[in-house]
Amino acid sequence: MNSEDTTRRGGAAVGADEETSGLIADLGEDMVGAANLDLLLDVNLQISVELGRARLKFRDVLNLSSGSVVELGRQTSEPVDIMVNGALLASGEVVVIDDHFAVRITKLLNRVERLKRVL
């Protein structure tokens, strides 16, 4: 096993085949063709964070201008949704690191739910 075929899990080197076997075992019989999961491990996914949502009438959207404020239906203390390819993956809190916004993950869907939503 070379270093390119290993990933780190809990401080121990684990081969990609072993990691895939663990994922397949978690999924059980729910995933047809899960044996090909290795093919997907290097695929790029779009991650987005949803702060909140608002419903506006068409006329209100047309009246928006620079400096307009749109209130979102969420309190500042509520967690934000972390989406992968449009599917909910986790929730978290917004933090600032070196003048950049970031998100600290506070709750993840369980492993099987995450894989089903992403795949």
Beta strands, then each sheet from edge to edge (+ up, - down):
strand 1: 6-9
strand 2: 12-15
strand 3: 47-50
strand 4: 80-84
strand 5: 87-97
strand 6: 100-108
sheet 1: 1+ 2-
sheet 2: 3+ 4- 5+ 6-
end
